[in-house]
Amino acid sequence: MKFVVPMKYDQADDFRDGKAKVQLGDKWLCVDPNGCELEIGGRIRQDNYQEIGDYSEGMCRVSTLKLRFMDLAYHSDYDQIAGTWGFVNESGEEVIPPQYIYATDFENGIAIVAKGKWTIDPKWDNEYNQGRYWTEEELWGAIDKNDNEVIPFIFDEIKHFSDRSDMFMVHYGGWKDGKWGVVDCKGNWLAEPTFEGFSYETWKDRILFYAEDPDATGDDLPMGIYDLSQKRVLFEPQFLDVTFHDNGDMEVEVFDKELGRTIEKIIAPSGKERFKSIYSSIYTWHDPYEVVIRDKDGTRHGLIDKEGNEILPCIYDVPWNGFYHERQRICFVENGKQGMKDYDGNIIIPAIYHEIHGRKDPYLTVRVGEKDSYKEGLITYDGKTVIEANHSRIGWCSDHKHFFCCADGRCEMYVVEDCAAMP
C-alpha cells in the first residue's frame, strides 16, 4: 500500500502505453509506473503545451492551442482533437512541430491529421457566440512518425471504422458535389468515392452503405452491403439494421410488406436466407434461439433451432430469459406474477412469485413481497422450498455451488453438497 507515484498532482489520467499524463500547476508531465517524471517538450520547447494527449505507439500528441466545443463557431465531430497539434517521442522530445488543426493518436504507425488554419472572424459572431475559432478549409491525410505524408492531404474528411485500423472512410471532391469512398493506409482506393455515407460497422471486406446522406436525413435509413474484395454491391439499401456474426452470417432487420411490420432475418455469407422468418426479434446468443413476435396482438415468445425449426410456438408471455430449455421449463407470467410450466403446458410452479431467476444455478431464486422491499428465497425446479423467502438478498458464487443469504444485517454462506442429486 505504499505510493509509487506521490499524491502531488493536480490531475492524473490512467496509464496508457506505459505512461500516465499528470498536471502539476500549469505544467504537463508524464510519469512511468515507478513515478519517474518525463518533461514533455524537452529542451526544444520551453513554454508549456496547453494540452497533451496520451502515449500511443511511443508517440504523444501535444498542442499549443486548447480548443473545445464551446471554443468553436459551429459544431464539430472532432472538437476533442481540435487544436494546433504536433508529437513528442518517448523521450519527451518534440519530433513533429505543432501544425495540424486536428490529429488522432498513432495506430499501425500512422496518425490521421488535418491541415488548415484557425481564424477568429467577426462574420461568425452572433448573439450566442463571440470570437470563436473556425477554419475555412480542412485538408485531411495521414503522416508517419517522421512526419512523412503517407495518405495525401486531399480529403474533406477521414473517419475510422469502429473495428478496422487498416482502412478508412474518406470524403472526396468537396462537400457540395463529393462522395464517400474507402482507402487503405497508403491512400489507395478500396472503394471509389460514389457513396452517400457509410456505417462504422464492418465484417472483413464487407461494409454497410447508405443511399442517402445519414448526417442530413437521420440514422433510420436503409443500408446496403458492399464487398470490397469483389468490388460490387451485394445488397442494395434495404436493411434497417445489420449485425455481422463471427461466422459471416448477417442478422438484418427489414420491413415485411405482407406482414405489415419489421422482422429480423439471418442471411448466410452467400447471401441466402438461412430460413423463412416471421419474427420481430431473433436472439442468437444461445442455442436454441429465442424468438419474439410483436404486432397488434401484443408480444409473444417462442423457441426455434438454428435451422429455423419450431421448438415452441410464439404464444408465450415470458420474462427475460424465461425459457429453461435444458430443463424443459417455461417461466410464465399471469396477473403480474411468475410461475413455471413444462413444455406440455402443465403448471409445475403456480404464478405466485414476483420474480423467478437463476437458470444456471442448482436452485431457482424467487422474490416475494412489494417493490423496494422484496424478500428472496430458493426453490427447486419442481417448486419445493429450499430456503424460505425471508432474506434481503441471495447470491450465488461463480462455481454455482456456494451461495450466501443476507438478512437482518448478517450474511451466511452455504454449500450445495450434491448438485448431481438435485432435480
C-alpha positions in Angstrom: 0.0 0.0 0.0 2.9 2.3 -0.5 2.6 5.1 -3.1 4.8 4.7 -6.1 3.5 7.9 -7.6 3.1 10.5 -4.8 -0.2 12.4 -4.4 1.1 15.8 -5.5 -0.5 16.3 -8.9 -3.5 18.4 -9.7 -4.7 15.9 -12.3 -3.7 12.4 -13.3 -5.0 10.1 -16.1 -4.8 6.4 -16.4 -1.7 4.7 -17.6 -1.5 4.1 -21.3 1.4 2.7 -23.3 3.4 2.6 -20.1 2.9 6.3 -19.1 0.3 8.4 -17.4 -0.4 12.1 -18.1 -0.2 14.3 -15.0 -0.6 18.0 -14.4 1.5 20.0 -11.8 0.3 23.6 -11.7 0.2 24.7 -15.3 2.8 22.2 -16.4 2.1 18.9 -18.1 4.3 15.9 -17.4 4.2 12.1 -17.9 5.1 9.6 -15.2 6.0 5.9 -15.5 4.8 3.2 -13.1 7.8 3.9 -10.9 6.9 7.6 -10.5 9.7 8.9 -12.7 8.7 12.1 -14.4 9.2 12.9 -18.0 9.0 16.6 -19.1 7.0 16.9 -22.3 8.8 19.0 -24.9 12.3 18.7 -23.6 14.8 21.4 -24.5 13.1 22.3 -27.8 10.0 23.9 -26.3 10.5 25.8 -23.1 6.9 27.1 -23.0 4.2 24.8 -21.7 1.9 23.0 -24.1 -1.7 23.9 -23.4 -2.8 20.3 -24.0 -1.3 16.9 -24.4 -2.7 13.5 -25.3 -1.8 10.0 -24.2 1.2 8.0 -25.4 0.3 5.6 -28.2 3.0 3.6 -30.1 5.7 5.7 -28.5 4.3 9.0 -29.6 2.2 11.6 -27.8 0.1 14.4 -29.2 0.8 17.9 -28.0 -1.0 21.1 -28.8 -0.1 24.8 -28.3 -3.8 25.7 -28.6 -6.5 24.3 -26.5 -9.9 24.1 -28.1 -13.2 22.5 -27.0 -16.7 22.5 -28.3 -17.6 25.9 -26.9 -14.5 27.5 -28.4 -15.6 26.6 -32.0 -18.0 28.7 -34.0 -20.0 25.7 -35.1 -20.4 22.1 -34.1 -17.6 19.7 -35.0 -17.5 15.9 -34.6 -13.8 16.4 -33.8 -13.9 19.1 -31.1 -12.0 16.7 -28.7 -9.0 16.6 -31.1 -9.1 20.2 -32.3 -6.0 22.4 -31.6 -2.6 23.0 -33.0 -1.0 19.6 -32.8 2.4 18.1 -33.1 4.0 15.0 -31.5 6.7 14.2 -29.0 8.6 10.9 -28.8 9.2 8.5 -25.9 11.9 10.8 -24.5 9.6 13.7 -24.5 11.4 15.4 -27.3 9.3 17.3 -29.9 9.8 15.5 -33.2 6.8 16.8 -35.1 6.2 20.5 -34.5 2.6 21.6 -33.7 0.9 22.4 -37.0 -2.2 20.3 -37.5 -5.6 21.5 -36.7 -6.9 18.0 -35.9 -4.8 15.0 -35.0 -5.5 11.4 -33.8 -3.2 9.1 -32.0 -0.8 6.9 -33.9 -2.1 3.5 -34.8 -0.4 1.0 -37.0 2.4 3.5 -37.5 0.3 6.4 -38.8 -1.8 9.2 -37.5 -4.8 10.8 -39.2 -4.3 14.6 -39.2 -5.8 17.6 -40.9 -4.1 20.7 -42.3 -5.7 24.1 -42.0 -5.7 27.4 -40.2 -7.8 28.6 -37.3 -9.2 32.1 -37.6 -11.4 34.3 -35.4 -13.5 36.1 -38.0 -16.3 38.5 -37.0 -18.5 37.1 -39.7 -19.1 34.0 -37.5 -20.1 36.1 -34.5 -23.8 36.3 -33.4 -25.7 36.8 -30.2 -24.8 33.3 -29.0 -21.1 33.3 -29.6 -18.4 35.9 -30.0 -14.7 35.5 -31.0 -14.8 31.8 -31.6 -12.5 29.8 -33.8 -13.2 28.3 -37.2 -11.4 27.2 -40.3 -12.4 27.7 -43.9 -10.5 24.7 -45.2 -9.7 21.3 -43.9 -7.3 19.0 -45.8 -7.2 15.5 -44.2 -4.5 13.0 -44.7 -2.1 10.9 -42.6 1.6 11.0 -41.5 4.1 8.5 -40.2 6.3 9.1 -37.2 8.8 11.1 -39.2 6.1 13.5 -40.4 6.2 12.0 -43.9 2.9 12.1 -45.8 1.5 8.6 -46.2 -2.1 9.4 -47.1 -2.2 12.6 -49.3 -3.9 15.7 -47.9 -6.7 15.8 -50.5 -9.7 14.7 -48.5 -12.5 16.7 -47.0 -12.7 14.3 -44.0 -11.3 10.9 -42.9 -13.1 8.7 -40.4 -12.1 5.5 -38.7 -14.2 2.3 -38.9 -15.1 1.1 -35.5 -13.4 -2.3 -35.9 -10.7 -1.7 -38.6 -7.5 0.2 -38.4 -6.2 -0.8 -41.9 -8.7 1.2 -43.9 -10.6 4.4 -43.6 -13.8 6.0 -45.0 -12.9 9.3 -46.8 -14.9 12.1 -48.3 -13.5 13.4 -51.5 -14.5 16.1 -54.1 -15.8 18.8 -51.8 -18.9 18.9 -49.6 -21.2 20.1 -52.3 -20.5 17.5 -55.0 -18.2 15.0 -53.4 -18.9 11.5 -52.1 -17.6 8.9 -49.7 -15.2 6.1 -50.5 -12.7 3.8 -48.7 -8.9 3.9 -48.8 -6.2 1.8 -47.3 -3.3 3.0 -45.1 -1.4 4.4 -48.1 -4.4 6.2 -49.6 -5.1 3.7 -52.3 -8.8 3.4 -53.2 -10.5 0.3 -52.0 -13.9 1.6 -52.9 -14.3 4.6 -55.3 -16.0 7.7 -53.8 -19.5 7.0 -55.1 -21.4 6.6 -51.8 -23.5 8.9 -49.8 -22.3 7.6 -46.5 -21.1 4.5 -44.5 -21.9 2.8 -41.3 -19.0 2.4 -38.9 -19.5 -1.4 -38.6 -17.7 -3.8 -41.0 -17.1 -7.5 -41.3 -13.9 -8.5 -43.1 -14.3 -7.0 -46.6 -18.0 -6.1 -46.2 -19.1 -2.6 -45.4 -22.5 -1.0 -44.9 -23.5 2.0 -47.0 -26.4 4.3 -47.4 -28.2 5.6 -50.5 -28.8 9.0 -48.8 -26.6 11.1 -46.5 -27.2 9.8 -43.0 -26.0 13.1 -41.4 -28.5 15.1 -43.4 -31.6 12.8 -43.1 -31.1 10.9 -39.9 -29.9 7.4 -38.9 -33.1 5.5 -39.7 -32.1 4.9 -43.3 -32.0 1.6 -45.1 -28.5 0.2 -45.5 -26.9 -1.9 -48.2 -23.8 -4.2 -48.2 -20.8 -3.7 -50.4 -18.0 -6.2 -50.8 -14.5 -4.6 -51.1 -12.8 -7.7 -52.4 -15.4 -8.3 -55.1 -15.8 -4.6 -55.7 -19.6 -4.9 -56.0 -22.8 -4.3 -54.2 -24.1 -7.5 -52.6 -27.4 -5.9 -51.3 -28.9 -2.6 -52.3 -30.0 -0.5 -49.4 -33.0 -2.3 -47.7 -31.9 -3.2 -44.2 -32.9 -1.1 -41.2 -30.3 -2.7 -39.1 -27.4 -5.2 -39.7 -25.3 -7.2 -37.3 -22.4 -9.3 -38.5 -21.8 -12.6 -36.8 -18.4 -14.2 -36.3 -19.2 -17.0 -38.8 -20.1 -14.5 -41.5 -23.9 -14.6 -41.0 -25.7 -11.3 -41.1 -28.6 -10.6 -38.8 -30.7 -8.0 -40.6 -33.9 -6.1 -39.9 -36.3 -5.4 -42.8 -39.9 -4.2 -43.3 -42.1 -7.1 -44.4 -45.0 -5.7 -46.5 -47.0 -8.8 -46.3 -46.9 -8.9 -42.5 -47.0 -5.1 -42.3 -44.2 -4.9 -39.7 -40.5 -5.2 -39.3 -38.9 -8.6 -39.0 -35.4 -10.0 -38.4 -33.7 -12.4 -40.8 -30.5 -14.3 -40.7 -28.6 -14.3 -44.0 -25.7 -16.6 -44.8 -22.4 -15.2 -46.2 -23.6 -16.4 -49.6 -26.5 -14.1 -49.4 -29.1 -16.8 -49.0 -31.6 -16.5 -46.1 -31.0 -19.2 -43.5 -34.7 -19.8 -43.0 -38.0 -18.1 -43.6 -38.5 -15.7 -40.8 -41.7 -14.1 -39.4 -40.1 -12.9 -36.2 -39.7 -9.4 -34.9 -36.5 -10.4 -33.0 -34.2 -13.4 -33.1 -31.9 -13.8 -30.1 -29.0 -15.9 -31.3 -26.6 -15.8 -28.3 -27.7 -19.2 -27.1 -29.0 -22.4 -28.6 -31.9 -22.8 -29.2 -32.8 -19.3 -30.4 -35.4 -17.3 -28.5 -37.8 -15.6 -31.0 -40.3 -12.9 -30.5 -43.3 -11.6 -32.5 -44.5 -8.1 -31.8 -47.7 -7.0 -33.5 -51.2 -5.5 -32.8 -51.9 -8.6 -30.7 -49.0 -8.0 -28.3 -45.7 -9.6 -27.7 -45.2 -13.4 -27.7 -42.1 -15.5 -27.3 -41.1 -18.9 -28.6 -38.0 -21.1 -29.5 -36.5 -22.3 -32.7 -33.4 -24.2 -33.6 -30.5 -22.9 -35.8 -32.3 -24.1 -38.9 -35.5 -22.3 -38.1 -37.4 -25.3 -37.0 -40.0 -24.5 -34.4 -39.4 -25.9 -30.9 -42.0 -23.9 -29.1 -44.5 -21.7 -30.9 -44.6 -17.9 -30.4 -47.5 -18.0 -27.9 -45.8 -17.4 -24.5 -45.7 -14.4 -22.3 -42.4 -14.9 -20.6 -39.9 -12.6 -18.8 -36.4 -12.0 -19.9 -34.5 -15.4 -20.2 -37.8 -17.1 -19.4 -37.0 -20.4 -21.3 -35.1 -23.1 -19.4 -34.6 -25.4 -22.4 -32.2 -27.7 -20.6 -34.8 -28.5 -18.1 -37.8 -28.2 -20.4 -39.3 -25.4 -18.3 -41.0 -22.1 -19.2 -41.3 -19.2 -16.8 -44.7 -17.7 -17.5 -46.5 -14.5 -16.4 -50.0 -14.4 -15.1 -51.7 -11.4 -13.4 -48.3 -9.8 -12.9 -46.8 -12.9 -11.1 -44.4 -15.6 -12.3 -44.6 -19.3 -12.3 -43.2 -22.4 -14.2 -44.7 -24.7 -16.8 -43.3 -27.7 -18.6 -43.2 -27.9 -22.4 -46.5 -29.7 -22.4 -48.2 -26.7 -20.7 -48.6 -28.3 -17.3 -48.2 -25.9 -14.4 -45.3 -27.0 -12.2 -45.0 -23.9 -10.1 -48.1 -21.6 -9.8 -47.7 -17.9 -10.6 -47.2 -16.7 -7.0 -43.8 -15.1 -7.2 -42.9 -11.6 -8.2 -39.8 -12.9 -10.0 -38.1 -16.2 -10.7 -34.5 -16.3 -12.0 -31.2 -18.3 -11.8 -31.3 -20.6 -14.9 -27.7 -21.7 -14.4 -27.9 -22.3 -10.7 -28.8 -25.5 -8.9 -31.9 -23.8 -7.4 -34.2 -21.1 -8.5 -34.1 -17.7 -6.8 -37.6 -16.3 -6.1 -38.8 -12.9 -5.0 -41.9 -12.1 -3.0 -43.4 -9.0 -1.4 -43.7 -5.5 -2.5 -41.5 -3.3 -4.7 -38.4 -1.9 -2.8 -38.9 -4.4 0.0 -38.6 -7.7 -1.8 -37.6 -10.9 0.1 -35.7 -13.7 -1.6 -35.7 -17.4 -1.2 -34.7 -20.6 -3.0 -36.9 -23.3 -4.5 -36.3 -26.4 -6.6 -37.3 -26.6 -10.3 -40.4 -28.5 -9.0 -41.4 -25.7 -6.6 -40.2 -27.2 -3.3 -38.9 -24.6 -0.8 -35.2 -24.9 0.0 -34.6 -21.5 1.7 -37.6 -19.5 2.9 -38.2 -16.2 1.1 -37.3 -14.0 4.1 -33.8 -12.8 3.0 -32.9 -9.4 1.7 -30.5 -11.0 -0.8 -29.4 -14.4 -2.0 -26.4 -14.6 -4.3 -24.5 -17.4 -6.0 -20.8 -17.8 -6.3 -19.2 -18.4 -9.7 -18.9 -22.1 -9.0 -22.7 -22.4 -8.8 -22.2 -24.5 -5.7 -21.7 -21.9 -2.9 -24.3 -19.2 -2.2 -24.9 -16.7 0.6 -28.0 -15.5 2.3 -28.3 -12.0 3.8 -30.9 -11.0 6.4 -31.1 -8.6 9.3 -27.6 -7.2 8.6 -26.0 -10.7 8.6 -24.8 -12.9 5.8 -24.3 -16.7 5.9 -22.5 -18.9 3.3 -24.0 -22.2 2.2 -22.7 -25.0 0.1 -24.7 -27.4 -2.1 -23.1 -30.8 -1.3 -24.6 -32.9 -4.0 -25.6 -30.9 -7.1 -26.0 -34.1 -9.2 -28.6 -35.5 -6.9 -30.9 -32.5 -7.2 -33.9 -32.5 -9.5 
